[in-house]
């Protein structure tokens, strides 16, 4: 697979664009009538910063790589700036207080589904010696079980082998039904922050 040859950073985020679109649209549908106002457009740089912080990234000289997995139906991030994966985000980087963040758009083409591509990338990242931290944002409702199987197999295989150990953080919208195979965080919190939903909004409704 061509993507196996990409140079990976110490911290890698693998984000399913269709899932991000799904969650953002869901939050807008719920909160806009409730609050009686439009939610603001997502600043993608700020969102990835919040995601990194919630995943425990610290310091100021991090190299964070964001792999954006998409298919024909999800070539753009909805309600986000920037939004076009190929023309505005692929190969683009920005510097922030945590370090440098770089984007790579990875399309599913031919006979490979978006879910299969996501799982392939997950395996590549987990097997890479360069990667120390993995931040996973998969489409949990579509192929979450397969993601958990991959993570379970990796953590079992690398148990006790320090050189293979990775800090894995799995973002999702609800608590896992069974005990999680790795550390998980709520995706809703960083998204609500960048959509302009304040804590007092939640308390008043």
C-alpha positions in Angstrom: 0.0 0.0 0.0 1.4 3.4 -1.0 0.5 5.0 2.3 2.9 2.6 4.1 5.7 4.7 2.7 4.6 8.0 4.2 6.9 9.4 6.8 5.1 9.5 10.1 5.6 11.9 13.1 5.8 11.1 16.8 2.2 12.1 17.3 -0.3 11.0 14.6 -4.1 11.7 14.5 -6.2 9.5 12.2 -9.5 11.3 11.6 -12.5 10.0 9.6 -13.8 13.1 7.8 -17.3 11.6 7.3 -17.5 11.0 11.0 -16.5 14.5 11.8 -19.1 15.9 9.4 -21.7 13.6 10.9 -21.0 14.7 14.5 -20.8 18.4 13.6 -24.2 18.3 11.8 -25.7 16.4 14.7 -24.5 19.0 17.2 -25.8 21.9 15.0 -29.2 20.2 14.6 -29.6 19.7 18.3 -28.1 23.0 19.7 -29.2 25.6 17.2 -32.9 25.3 17.9 -32.2 24.9 21.7 -30.0 28.0 21.9 -31.9 30.0 19.2 -28.8 31.0 17.3 -26.4 29.7 14.7 -23.3 27.9 15.8 -20.0 29.3 14.6 -17.9 27.7 11.9 -15.3 25.3 13.2 -11.7 26.7 13.1 -10.0 23.5 12.1 -6.6 24.5 13.5 -8.1 25.4 16.8 -10.1 22.1 16.9 -6.9 20.0 16.2 -5.1 21.9 19.0 -8.0 21.2 21.5 -8.0 17.5 20.3 -4.2 17.3 21.0 -4.6 18.9 24.4 -7.4 16.5 25.4 -5.2 13.7 24.2 -2.5 14.8 26.6 0.0 16.4 24.2 2.2 18.8 26.2 5.2 21.0 25.6 5.9 23.4 22.7 8.0 21.5 20.2 5.6 18.6 19.1 5.4 17.4 15.6 1.7 16.4 15.1 0.6 14.8 11.9 -3.2 14.7 11.0 -4.3 12.0 8.5 -7.7 12.9 7.1 -9.4 9.8 5.7 -12.2 10.5 3.2 -14.2 9.0 0.3 -16.1 10.6 -2.7 -19.0 11.6 -0.4 -16.7 13.3 2.2 -14.2 15.4 0.2 -15.0 18.5 2.2 -15.2 19.2 5.9 -18.7 20.6 6.5 -19.0 23.8 8.6 -15.2 24.0 8.9 -12.5 26.4 7.8 -10.5 25.4 5.8 -12.8 22.8 4.4 -11.5 21.4 1.0 -9.3 18.5 1.7 -7.4 18.4 -1.6 -6.9 22.0 -2.4 -6.8 23.7 1.0 -5.5 21.1 3.5 -3.4 18.3 1.9 0.3 19.1 2.6 -0.5 22.2 4.6 0.9 22.9 8.1 0.6 25.5 10.8 2.6 26.4 13.9 1.0 26.8 17.3 1.9 26.9 21.0 2.1 23.0 21.1 4.4 22.8 18.0 3.8 22.1 14.3 0.6 20.5 13.0 0.6 19.1 9.4 -2.3 17.8 7.4 -2.4 14.9 4.9 -5.6 14.0 3.0 -5.8 10.3 2.4 -8.6 9.2 -0.1 -10.2 5.8 -0.4 -10.1 4.9 -4.1 -11.0 1.9 -6.2 -12.2 -1.0 -4.3 -11.1 0.1 -0.8 -13.9 1.5 1.4 -13.3 4.4 3.7 -13.6 2.1 6.7 -11.1 -0.4 5.3 -8.7 2.4 4.5 -9.0 3.7 8.1 -8.2 0.3 9.5 -5.2 -0.1 7.2 -3.8 3.3 8.3 -4.4 2.4 11.9 -2.3 -0.7 11.4 0.5 1.2 9.7 0.6 3.8 12.4 0.6 1.2 15.2 3.4 -0.7 13.5 5.6 2.4 13.0 8.5 2.7 15.4 8.5 6.5 14.9 5.0 7.0 16.3 4.8 7.4 20.1 1.2 8.7 20.4 -1.8 7.7 18.3 -5.0 9.8 18.4 -7.9 7.8 16.8 -11.2 9.4 15.6 -12.9 6.7 13.6 -16.6 6.4 12.5 -17.5 4.4 15.6 -21.1 3.6 14.4 -19.8 2.1 11.1 -16.7 0.1 12.0 -16.0 0.8 15.7 -15.9 -2.9 16.6 -13.1 -3.5 14.0 -11.1 -0.6 15.4 -11.4 -2.0 18.9 -10.2 -5.4 17.7 -7.1 -3.8 16.0 -6.3 -1.8 19.2 -6.9 -4.9 21.4 -4.6 -7.1 19.3 -1.9 -4.4 19.3 -2.0 -3.8 23.1 -2.0 -7.5 23.8 1.0 -8.1 21.4 3.0 -5.2 22.8 2.4 -5.9 26.4 5.6 -5.9 28.4 7.6 -4.8 25.3 8.6 -1.2 26.1 10.0 -0.5 22.6 6.6 -1.1 21.0 4.5 0.8 23.6 2.4 3.6 22.3 0.1 6.1 24.0 -3.2 5.5 22.3 -6.2 7.9 22.8 -9.6 7.0 21.2 -12.1 9.8 20.7 -15.8 8.9 20.6 -19.2 10.4 21.4 -20.4 8.0 24.0 -19.0 5.9 26.8 -17.9 2.4 25.6 -20.3 -0.4 26.5 -17.5 -2.7 27.5 -14.3 -1.7 29.3 -12.2 0.3 26.8 -9.0 -1.3 25.4 -7.2 2.0 25.7 -7.6 5.5 27.1 -10.7 7.3 25.6 -12.0 10.8 25.5 -15.3 12.5 24.6 -15.1 14.1 21.1 -18.1 16.3 21.9 -16.1 18.6 24.3 -13.4 20.0 21.9 -16.1 20.2 19.1 -18.6 22.1 21.3 -15.8 24.5 22.3 -14.9 25.4 18.7 -18.6 25.6 17.7 -19.1 28.3 20.4 -21.2 26.3 22.8 -20.4 27.6 26.3 -20.8 25.9 29.7 -23.5 28.3 30.6 -25.4 27.3 27.5 -25.5 23.7 28.8 -26.5 24.8 32.4 -29.3 27.1 31.2 -30.9 24.3 28.9 
